[in-house]
Amino acid sequence: MTIVKRSRYEDTETGFVYRFRPIDGTVTVEKTKTGYEARYLIVDDEPENPFEDWDGNGAFSCWANGGDELDTFCKLLGYNRDTREQTGEEHSDAVRIDKYEHGGIVYSVNNEGRNCRWDTSKNWAVWFPDDCLLGELKTLTEKKRREKVIEHARRACKLFNQWANGDVYCLVKETYNADKNPVDYDVVGGYYGIDYAMEALKTEI
């Protein structure tokens, strides 16, 4: 497939013209009763922040951001804000987060991700469950609760990495008549992770 941009994006091999630039390898075209239907992915340039706009993902607090985040960071880990020394107890639901940064940003649970002496910042942030997750955790035993907290933290890191690195997509469906002229289109955004977006493209638009 060779895409050429004119007023829109033209596939010179098939003759279809797309309203948006498809991500390579995501286009499927099917014959319909009235013409054709094309589905493909595009990058979501304005994704929602899942840690501000959604419940159930918890929240990261980074010491380097200062202000309220630094206060939260110190409180959860039992640090003295001024000396950065640990003077109190670490909250049992707090999860320390490392950051690897080299071209992109990768968050991981402490000591579980990429460990580079130059590019990995240990204990860069702390993750803590939000009210939605705390309600789910309250009936668990101490051991099971800690296991579940770490599981949620891993999931939050994966979601953060997708959001921070532009791994978020829109699904696009375009319809054409029998002469391959565009008729209508639909776009749905907010799909985090290419694998999830590719699966959703088959059925969710």
Buried (B, 14 or more C-beta within 10 A) or exposed (E): EEBEEEEEBBBEEBEBBBBBEBBEEBBEBEEEEEBBBBBBBBBBEEBBEBBEEEEBBBBBBBBEEEEEBBEBBBBBBBBEEEEEEEEEEEEEBBBBBBBBBEEEEBBBBBEEBEEEEEEBBEBBBBBBBBEEBEEEBEEEEEEEBBEBBBEBBBEBBBBBBBBBEEBBBBBBBBBBEEEBEBEEBEBBBBBBBBEEBBEBBEEEB
